[in-house]
């Protein structure tokens, strides 16, 4: 074997962080469905806060899912955040007395829309526990009952559940799979319950807090310009001394994160520039270049050498890592294996696009609102 063949064979080593951290995510994370906590003598009131901005395609099914939850002491606060589509009319059609409707017409200066909606939503809650979730999440009937029982048994103040995230688009699913790998590498959610570690986690699909503990934090005013508000909530709870925990919930909670490639490109645009590039042109270009290299690894290995070993190494890495990610999405492992080519190259495109647009615009567009880079950078609390 020539020295060039040896170099090419070693290229798949660049994938080792993905393999390692996705393995850790699967090995060290427990699914909530495996928990069997005792029922408390009294079920505390739970308030569910849903922020909805232009969600006409998902809000009806999302609210129906919440209203079908089997929990004896429940209220739902849905916050219509300046929607310009049919979201408000759909919300108004619901007559269930457990559902409170809050409509926001204007956004105060210095606030992100979603964070402001959550801030307004919690002001209308009466529960001892508050669950923050999104408008497109689907819950099993027993999900809230089980999580409250777990929180009471373990004396938790904050619980995050990672749902099953899927897409019918192979292109969007590739982006989702690689994004989950990056989250596992940067946040290491299995360390969240360790008070001696700095790691914190949160998920827009399921962030449950004990209201008494939440009121001891700086509140949403501290997060009012934080793009990663879900992780920011977990960080805020942990820094205030709250006891946090993390579970997966592949069977109890699910969400179609992005239904198409175009929605994935738009949805990840703000995250790529604000969270990964940190509003830096150089950092954004470096991230995009790294994603391109990772995506091209198998192509370089296959076409850059006459030796079969680079190809074999790439196949082993791809198949093994897909096996780790599979429980999250439950889609074809072949599709997941291909994600390491497709997903990284798409992330390269998304990173370049978001970095260039964010730099030229001098800000980030999110749900139709333009937020200046300087304000977002000043309000950043979560560092990836």
Secondary structure, DSSP 8 states (H G I E B T S, - for coil): --HHHHHHHHHGGGGHHHHHHHHHHHHH--BGGG------SS---EEEEEEESS-TTTHHHHHHHHHT---SSEEEEEEEES--SSHHHHHHT---TTEEEEEE----TT--HHHHHHHHHHTT---SEEEEEETT-EE-TTHHHHHHHHHHHHT-SEEEEEEEEE-S-HHHHHHHHHHHHHHHHHH-GGGTT-TTS------TT-EEEEHHHHTTS--GGGGTT-S-HHHHHHHHHHHTT--EEEEEEEEEEEEE--SSHHHHHHHHHHHIIIIISTT-HHHHHHHHHHHHHHHHHHHHHHHS-SSSHHHHHHHHHHHHHHHHHHHHH---HHHHHHHHHHHHHHHHHHHHHHHHHHHHHTEEEETTEEEEHHHHHHT-----
